[in-house]
Protein backbone atom coordinates (compact mmCIF):
# COMPACT_ATOMS: atom_id res chain seq x y z
CA UNK A 1 0.00 0.00 0.00
CA UNK A 2 1.42 3.34 -0.95
CA UNK A 3 1.12 6.37 1.29
CA UNK A 4 -2.30 7.87 0.65
CA UNK A 5 -3.41 11.43 0.32
CA UNK A 6 -4.91 12.43 3.64
CA UNK A 7 -8.11 13.43 1.83
CA UNK A 8 -8.58 10.18 -0.09
CA UNK A 9 -12.23 10.00 1.05
CA UNK A 10 -13.14 13.62 0.30
CA UNK A 11 -16.89 14.07 -0.27
CA UNK A 12 -17.61 10.38 0.38
CA UNK A 13 -20.33 9.05 2.66
CA UNK A 14 -19.18 6.11 4.76
CA UNK A 15 -21.25 4.00 7.17
CA UNK A 16 -19.46 2.43 10.16
CA UNK A 17 -21.31 -0.07 12.37
CA UNK A 18 -20.12 -0.33 15.94
CA UNK A 19 -18.93 3.25 15.61
CA UNK A 20 -19.13 3.97 19.33
CA UNK A 21 -16.23 1.87 20.54
CA UNK A 22 -12.87 0.32 19.74
CA UNK A 23 -12.02 -0.37 16.12
CA UNK A 24 -15.28 1.17 14.89
CA UNK A 25 -14.58 4.46 16.64
CA UNK A 26 -11.00 4.56 15.36
CA UNK A 27 -12.12 3.74 11.81
CA UNK A 28 -14.76 6.47 11.95
CA UNK A 29 -12.12 9.00 13.03
CA UNK A 30 -9.75 7.78 10.33
CA UNK A 31 -12.38 8.09 7.60
CA UNK A 32 -13.46 11.52 8.82
CA UNK A 33 -9.83 12.71 8.82
CA UNK A 34 -9.61 11.52 5.22
CA UNK A 35 -12.52 13.78 4.29
CA UNK A 36 -15.54 11.49 4.60
CA UNK A 37 -18.94 12.21 6.07
CA UNK A 38 -19.23 9.31 8.51
CA UNK A 39 -22.52 7.70 9.54
CA UNK A 40 -22.10 6.23 13.02
CA UNK A 41 -24.33 3.21 13.63
CA UNK A 42 -24.59 1.38 16.92
CA UNK A 43 -26.82 0.38 19.80
CA UNK A 44 -25.47 2.76 22.47
CA UNK A 45 -26.33 6.32 21.52
CA UNK A 46 -24.13 7.81 24.26
CA UNK A 47 -21.05 6.08 22.84
CA UNK A 48 -21.94 7.18 19.31
CA UNK A 49 -22.29 10.74 20.57
CA UNK A 50 -18.82 10.51 22.11
CA UNK A 51 -17.40 9.54 18.71
CA UNK A 52 -19.42 12.33 17.11
CA UNK A 53 -17.89 14.82 19.55
CA UNK A 54 -14.36 13.61 18.79
CA UNK A 55 -14.93 14.15 15.07
CA UNK A 56 -16.52 17.56 15.61
CA UNK A 57 -13.67 18.63 17.92
CA UNK A 58 -11.22 18.17 15.02
CA UNK A 59 -13.31 20.37 12.75
CA UNK A 60 -14.01 17.54 10.32
CA UNK A 61 -17.10 16.93 8.17
CA UNK A 62 -20.16 16.69 10.40
CA UNK A 63 -20.98 13.04 11.08
CA UNK A 64 -24.42 11.56 11.66
CA UNK A 65 -25.56 9.32 14.52
CA UNK A 66 -27.80 6.34 13.68
CA UNK A 67 -28.87 4.49 16.84
CA UNK A 68 -29.71 0.95 15.76
CA UNK A 69 -29.83 -2.40 17.58
CA UNK A 70 -28.52 -5.23 15.40
CA UNK A 71 -30.13 -7.74 17.75
CA UNK A 72 -33.48 -6.77 16.22
CA UNK A 73 -34.54 -9.29 13.56
CA UNK A 74 -37.41 -7.35 11.98
CA UNK A 75 -36.42 -6.76 8.35
CA UNK A 76 -38.65 -3.71 8.11
CA UNK A 77 -36.29 -1.88 10.50
CA UNK A 78 -33.38 -2.46 8.11
CA UNK A 79 -35.48 -1.26 5.19
CA UNK A 80 -36.32 1.86 7.20
CA UNK A 81 -32.63 2.39 8.03
CA UNK A 82 -31.67 2.25 4.35
CA UNK A 83 -34.48 4.68 3.52
CA UNK A 84 -33.27 7.15 6.18
CA UNK A 85 -29.78 7.05 4.67
CA UNK A 86 -31.17 7.45 1.16
CA UNK A 87 -33.40 10.37 2.13
CA UNK A 88 -30.60 12.24 3.89
CA UNK A 89 -27.51 11.34 1.87
CA UNK A 90 -28.73 9.84 -1.41
CA UNK A 91 -26.17 7.04 -1.53
CA UNK A 92 -23.25 5.38 0.23
CA UNK A 93 -19.66 5.31 -1.01
CA UNK A 94 -18.64 2.72 1.55
CA UNK A 95 -19.72 0.62 4.52
CA UNK A 96 -17.58 -0.96 7.23
CA UNK A 97 -19.61 -3.72 8.90
CA UNK A 98 -17.58 -3.83 12.07
CA UNK A 99 -20.06 -4.46 14.90
CA UNK A 100 -20.15 -7.92 16.45
CA UNK A 101 -20.38 -9.60 19.85
CA UNK A 102 -18.18 -12.23 21.46
CA UNK A 103 -20.65 -14.45 23.28
CA UNK A 104 -19.32 -17.12 25.63
CA UNK A 105 -15.88 -18.69 25.77
CA UNK A 106 -16.88 -22.22 26.69
CA UNK A 107 -17.42 -25.74 25.35
CA UNK A 108 -20.34 -26.20 22.98
CA UNK A 109 -22.05 -28.60 25.40
CA UNK A 110 -22.14 -25.78 27.97
CA UNK A 111 -23.12 -23.01 25.53
CA UNK A 112 -26.34 -21.17 26.35
CA UNK A 113 -28.93 -21.32 23.57
CA UNK A 114 -30.04 -17.71 24.09
CA UNK A 115 -26.45 -16.50 23.84
CA UNK A 116 -25.91 -18.57 20.68
CA UNK A 117 -29.00 -17.02 19.09
CA UNK A 118 -27.88 -13.49 20.02
CA UNK A 119 -24.39 -13.95 18.56
CA UNK A 120 -25.71 -15.43 15.32
CA UNK A 121 -28.35 -12.69 15.00
CA UNK A 122 -25.88 -9.82 15.45
CA UNK A 123 -22.85 -11.34 13.73
CA UNK A 124 -24.58 -13.13 10.84
CA UNK A 125 -28.27 -12.36 10.30
CA UNK A 126 -27.92 -8.62 10.82
CA UNK A 127 -24.90 -8.56 8.50
CA UNK A 128 -27.02 -10.22 5.81
CA UNK A 129 -29.87 -7.74 6.28
CA UNK A 130 -27.45 -4.79 6.19
CA UNK A 131 -25.82 -6.20 3.06
CA UNK A 132 -29.16 -6.75 1.34
CA UNK A 133 -30.44 -3.24 1.99
CA UNK A 134 -27.19 -1.29 1.69
CA UNK A 135 -26.20 -2.69 -1.72
CA UNK A 136 -28.65 -0.44 -3.60
CA UNK A 137 -27.18 2.60 -1.81
CA UNK A 138 -23.66 1.47 -2.70
CA UNK A 139 -24.70 0.92 -6.31
CA UNK A 140 -25.77 4.55 -6.43
CA UNK A 141 -22.29 5.79 -5.52
CA UNK A 142 -21.10 8.20 -8.23
CA UNK A 143 -17.73 6.46 -8.53
CA UNK A 144 -16.44 3.28 -6.89
CA UNK A 145 -17.82 1.89 -3.62
CA UNK A 146 -16.41 -0.38 -0.92
CA UNK A 147 -18.11 -2.92 1.37
CA UNK A 148 -15.91 -4.27 4.16
CA UNK A 149 -16.80 -7.11 6.54
CA UNK A 150 -14.96 -7.89 9.78
CA UNK A 151 -13.62 -11.40 10.14
CA UNK A 152 -11.29 -13.24 12.55
CA UNK A 153 -8.65 -15.94 12.54
CA UNK A 154 -11.20 -18.18 14.30
CA UNK A 155 -13.42 -17.74 11.25
CA UNK A 156 -10.80 -19.40 9.07
CA UNK A 157 -9.87 -22.27 11.35
CA UNK A 158 -12.22 -23.34 14.13
CA UNK A 159 -10.88 -23.10 17.66
CA UNK A 160 -12.14 -24.83 20.80
CA UNK A 161 -14.17 -22.73 23.25
CA UNK A 162 -14.91 -19.94 20.73
CA UNK A 163 -18.40 -21.28 20.06
CA UNK A 164 -20.87 -19.09 18.20
CA UNK A 165 -18.30 -16.35 17.58
CA UNK A 166 -16.07 -18.70 15.59
CA UNK A 167 -19.04 -20.11 13.67
CA UNK A 168 -20.32 -16.59 12.96
CA UNK A 169 -17.00 -15.51 11.50
CA UNK A 170 -16.92 -18.56 9.20
CA UNK A 171 -20.34 -17.32 8.04
CA UNK A 172 -18.93 -13.81 7.57
CA UNK A 173 -16.22 -15.17 5.28
CA UNK A 174 -18.87 -17.01 3.29
CA UNK A 175 -21.15 -13.99 3.10
CA UNK A 176 -18.27 -11.88 1.81
CA UNK A 177 -17.37 -14.44 -0.85
CA UNK A 178 -20.95 -14.87 -2.07
CA UNK A 179 -21.53 -11.10 -2.14
CA UNK A 180 -18.25 -10.48 -3.94
CA UNK A 181 -19.02 -13.03 -6.63
CA UNK A 182 -22.54 -11.68 -7.16
CA UNK A 183 -21.32 -8.09 -7.51
CA UNK A 184 -18.25 -8.85 -9.62
CA UNK A 185 -18.65 -7.45 -13.14
CA UNK A 186 -22.15 -6.22 -12.29
CA UNK A 187 -21.31 -3.20 -10.15
CA UNK A 188 -18.61 -0.77 -9.05
CA UNK A 189 -18.73 -2.22 -5.54
CA UNK A 190 -15.69 -4.06 -4.23
CA UNK A 191 -16.23 -6.45 -1.32
CA UNK A 192 -13.59 -7.65 1.13
CA UNK A 193 -12.97 -8.82 4.70
CA UNK A 194 -10.51 -7.48 7.24
CA UNK A 195 -9.14 -9.62 10.06
CA UNK A 196 -7.97 -7.03 12.61
CA UNK A 197 -5.92 -9.51 14.63
CA UNK A 198 -5.04 -8.93 18.27
CA UNK A 199 -6.10 -5.35 19.01
CA UNK A 200 -6.51 -3.44 22.27
CA UNK A 201 -10.30 -3.41 22.56
CA UNK A 202 -12.92 -4.29 25.17
CA UNK A 203 -13.76 -7.47 23.23
CA UNK A 204 -10.12 -8.56 23.30
CA UNK A 205 -9.96 -7.93 27.05
CA UNK A 206 -13.10 -10.03 27.56
CA UNK A 207 -11.69 -12.87 25.47
CA UNK A 208 -8.26 -12.78 27.13
CA UNK A 209 -8.77 -11.43 30.66
CA UNK A 210 -5.26 -12.42 31.81
CA UNK A 211 -3.53 -10.63 28.93
CA UNK A 212 -1.60 -7.41 29.58
CA UNK A 213 -3.29 -4.83 27.30
CA UNK A 214 0.05 -3.04 26.87
CA UNK A 215 1.28 -6.02 24.84
CA UNK A 216 -1.50 -5.60 22.26
CA UNK A 217 -1.43 -2.83 19.62
CA UNK A 218 -4.11 -0.11 19.80
CA UNK A 219 -6.70 0.17 17.04
CA UNK A 220 -4.92 3.21 15.59
CA UNK A 221 -2.02 1.01 14.46
CA UNK A 222 -4.17 -1.15 12.17
CA UNK A 223 -5.96 1.69 10.44
CA UNK A 224 -3.81 1.81 7.27
CA UNK A 225 -5.56 -1.26 5.82
CA UNK A 226 -8.99 0.08 6.80
CA UNK A 227 -8.28 3.35 4.98
CA UNK A 228 -6.72 1.59 1.99
CA UNK A 229 -9.69 -0.73 1.40
CA UNK A 230 -12.18 2.11 1.78
CA UNK A 231 -10.32 4.46 -0.57
CA UNK A 232 -10.21 4.45 -4.39
CA UNK A 233 -6.63 3.20 -4.17
CA UNK A 234 -7.99 -0.31 -3.52
CA UNK A 235 -10.10 -0.48 -6.69
CA UNK A 236 -9.41 -3.95 -8.10
CA UNK A 237 -9.07 -5.62 -4.68
CA UNK A 238 -12.18 -7.78 -4.50
CA UNK A 239 -13.26 -10.94 -2.71
CA UNK A 240 -10.22 -10.94 -0.44
CA UNK A 241 -9.83 -11.70 3.27
CA UNK A 242 -7.00 -9.46 4.43
CA UNK A 243 -5.02 -9.41 7.67
CA UNK A 244 -4.56 -5.99 9.21
CA UNK A 245 -1.39 -7.17 10.95
CA UNK A 246 1.54 -9.12 9.58
CA UNK A 247 1.70 -12.68 10.86
C-alpha positions, -999 to 999 in steps of 0.1 A, spaced: 0 0 0 14 33 -9 11 64 13 -23 79 7 -34 114 3 -49 124 36 -81 134 18 -86 102 -1 -122 100 10 -131 136 3 -169 141 -3 -176 104 4 -203 91 27 -192 61 48 -213 40 72 -195 24 102 -213 -1 124 -201 -3 159 -189 33 156 -191 40 193 -162 19 205 -129 3 197 -120 -4 161 -153 12 149 -146 45 166 -110 46 154 -121 37 118 -148 65 120 -121 90 130 -97 78 103 -124 81 76 -135 115 88 -98 127 88 -96 115 52 -125 138 43 -155 115 46 -189 122 61 -192 93 85 -225 77 95 -221 62 130 -243 32 136 -246 14 169 -268 4 198 -255 28 225 -263 63 215 -241 78 243 -211 61 228 -219 72 193 -223 107 206 -188 105 221 -174 95 187 -194 123 171 -179 148 196 -144 136 188 -149 141 151 -165 176 156 -137 186 179 -112 182 150 -133 204 127 -140 175 103 -171 169 82 -202 167 104 -210 130 111 -244 116 117 -256 93 145 -278 63 137 -289 45 168 -297 10 158 -298 -24 176 -285 -52 154 -301 -77 177 -335 -68 162 -345 -93 136 -374 -74 120 -364 -68 83 -387 -37 81 -363 -19 105 -334 -25 81 -355 -13 52 -363 19 72 -326 24 80 -317 23 43 -345 47 35 -333 71 62 -298 70 47 -312 74 12 -334 104 21 -306 122 39 -275 113 19 -287 98 -14 -262 70 -15 -232 54 2 -197 53 -10 -186 27 16 -197 6 45 -176 -10 72 -196 -37 89 -176 -38 121 -201 -45 149 -202 -79 164 -204 -96 198 -182 -122 215 -207 -144 233 -193 -171 256 -159 -187 258 -169 -222 267 -174 -257 254 -203 -262 230 -221 -286 254 -221 -258 280 -231 -230 255 -263 -212 264 -289 -213 236 -300 -177 241 -265 -165 238 -259 -186 207 -290 -170 191 -279 -135 200 -244 -139 186 -257 -154 153 -284 -127 150 -259 -98 155 -228 -113 137 -246 -131 108 -283 -124 103 -279 -86 108 -249 -86 85 -270 -102 58 -299 -77 63 -275 -48 62 -258 -62 31 -292 -68 13 -304 -32 20 -272 -13 17 -262 -27 -17 -287 -4 -36 -272 26 -18 -237 15 -27 -247 9 -63 -258 46 -64 -223 58 -55 -211 82 -82 -177 65 -85 -164 33 -69 -178 19 -36 -164 -4 -9 -181 -29 14 -159 -43 42 -168 -71 65 -150 -79 98 -136 -114 101 -113 -132 126 -87 -159 125 -112 -182 143 -134 -177 113 -108 -194 91 -99 -223 113 -122 -233 141 -109 -231 177 -121 -248 208 -142 -227 232 -149 -199 207 -184 -213 201 -209 -191 182 -183 -163 176 -161 -187 156 -190 -201 137 -203 -166 130 -170 -155 115 -169 -186 92 -203 -173 80 -189 -138 76 -162 -152 53 -189 -170 33 -212 -140 31 -183 -119 18 -174 -144 -9 -209 -149 -21 -215 -111 -21 -182 -105 -39 -190 -130 -66 -225 -117 -72 -213 -81 -75 -182 -88 -96 -187 -75 -131 -222 -62 -123 -213 -32 -102 -186 -8 -91 -187 -22 -55 -157 -41 -42 -162 -65 -13 -136 -77 11 -130 -88 47 -105 -75 72 -91 -96 101 -80 -70 126 -59 -95 146 -50 -89 183 -61 -53 190 -65 -34 223 -103 -34 226 -129 -43 252 -138 -75 232 -101 -86 233 -100 -79 270 -131 -100 276 -117 -129 255 -83 -128 271 -88 -114 307 -53 -124 318 -35 -106 289 -16 -74 296 -33 -48 273 0 -30 269 13 -60 248 -15 -56 223 -14 -28 196 -41 -1 198 -67 2 170 -49 32 156 -20 10 145 -42 -12 122 -60 17 104 -38 18 73 -56 -13 58 -90 1 68 -83 33 50 -67 16 20 -97 -7 14 -122 21 18 -103 45 -6 -102 44 -44 -66 32 -42 -80 -3 -35 -101 -5 -67 -94 -40 -81 -91 -56 -47 -122 -78 -45 -133 -109 -27 -102 -109 -4 -98 -117 33 -70 -95 44 -50 -94 77 -46 -60 92 -14 -72 109 15 -91 96 17 -127 109 
